[in-house]
Amino acid sequence: MKKFYSGMEVRRRLDALNSSSKKEGNQAAQEVTIKETFFDPEIRGAAWVGFMLVTIQQLTGINAILFYSA
């Protein structure tokens, strides 16, 4: 940030990030259950896509190739 903004602007943006993270911190501290993950409308699609990708990897055996490819 220091490359793109002045010192005061960096401080202002960091303070804004810190204050927003403290507000969201209380909400994020609650544990999410598996049921909420797969049936919450906001993240339902991503959870199901991830689940299906992992399942297909396991069933086809491609996970072993992907694991050792790196």
N, C-alpha and C positions, 0 to 999 in steps of 0.2 A: 504494500500500500504506500510505503514511503516514496517509492519511485514515481508514483502517479499523483499523489496528493500532498498538500502542505501539512506541516505538523499538527496544526489545529484541526484540520479536516480529518486526519487520521484519528486523532483523539476523539472527535465527535462521533465518527463512525464506529469506533471500538466501544464507546460508551453505549451507543444505540444497540449494538449487537449483544453486549453484556446484559443490558436491561431486558431485552426481548428473550434472551436465553433463560434469565431468572424467572420470567413469567411462565415460560413454557416448561421449565424444569419441574415445577410442581405437577404438571399434567403428565410429563414423561416418566415421572417416578412411579406411576401406577403400572403394575405388571399387566401385560396383555396376554390373554389366553388364546389358545389355538382356535377356539370357536370364534372369538372376536376377529382374529386374523383372516379367516376364510369367509366370514359373513359381513364384515364391515364394508359398506359400499365404497369407501374411499380407497381401500387397498385390496379389495377382493380380487380384482382382475390380475394384479401383479402377483398376489399370493398363489392363485391357481395356475398361472403361467409358470411360475417358478417350480411349483410342485410337479406339474406335468413334465417339464424339462428334466428334472432330476429323475423322475420315474422312467422316462424314455431312455435316459442314459443308462440306468441300471439294467433295464430289460434288454437293450441291444448290446451291451458290453462295451460301448464306446467310452465309458468312464475310465477304463484302464488305459486306453490309448491317450485320452486327454490328460490323465494324471502324469504319465511318463513323457509326454510330448515336450514339456517345458525343459 
